[in-house]
Amino acid sequence: MGSLLPPFASQALPSHTSTQKATPEEVSALRQSIRSGAFTGHTSGMADSQVQGNVVILPKDSAADFLRFCQNNRRPCPIIGLSEPGDPYLPALGLGIDIRTDVPQYRVWRDGVITASPNDVSDLWRDDLVTFVIGCSFSFEQALLESDVPIRHIEQGRNVPMFRTNIQTVAAGPFSGPMVVTMRPMKAKDVIKAVQITSRYPEVHGAPVHLGSPALIGITDLSKPDYGDAVDIYEDEIPVFWACGVTPQAALQHAKPAFCITHAPGAMLITDLKNNQLASF
């Protein structure tokens, strides 16, 4: 299966880089750049001190089943934000956040099919829409970098590779489907550190769900991710897989709601929360 993510336009990133913590001014500037449509790319390695989130926006009549789906599948779908019906604001995640404009690229789904990939969904907003924000593994990457664990997709300036697996989620109403995972290749010594570090962050997927052979979880070719970009993997490295917040998009393909909106994989909502606020110990 090829990537469903339309290629992002080549563009200069805001001045913040992945190796130093973003200042509040840089976070504000990045959000304004996203809101204005100046930046529409993936957010891996950006605003690295900030919690990032996957986004699912559904009509109220589908929201209860989707909430149960997330509760049944907390590893790939940890909810960090939830709106009231019709309210585009998420003050618990950031006082200035407007979910209609503050995601770099959206996907519009109709009957389980992606029909558009806009950078602003203000004209699609309805009074019955409920926003779910789900934790993202980008939020533990700074902790890995600070412990000298290299992250290949950041090194190569790419989106993280994401794969559909043969691990099935627990269904709720019409929502079901395979777990989606992210993959980061690492040397064995770094895998041990990565497990220890990411286990502290259950709200952003926690420890890996699989180490080693991709075939055991139904992945046939690491050079052909279902979403995101392929990265180089060296002979002395082990592929490490974490549950991914794109899992709901696989469930949407199965449930086929008449209308919903999500983020484009890798193009996340950047919040005002700090990553260390989600650490459990």
Secondary structure, DSSP 8 states (H G I E B T S, - for coil): ----S---------S--TTS---HHHHHHHHHHHHHTS--S--TTSSTTEEEEEEEEEEHHHHHHHHHHHHHTTTT--EEEE--TT--B-TTT-TT-BTTTSSSSEEEEETTEEEE--S--GGG--TTEEEEEEE-THHHHHHHHHTT---HHHHTT----EEEEEEE---BTTB--EEEEEEEEEEHHHHHHHHHHHTT-GGGT-S-SEES-GGGGT---TTS-SBS------TTEEEEEEE-TTHHHHHHHHH--SSEEEE-TT--EEEEEEGGGG---
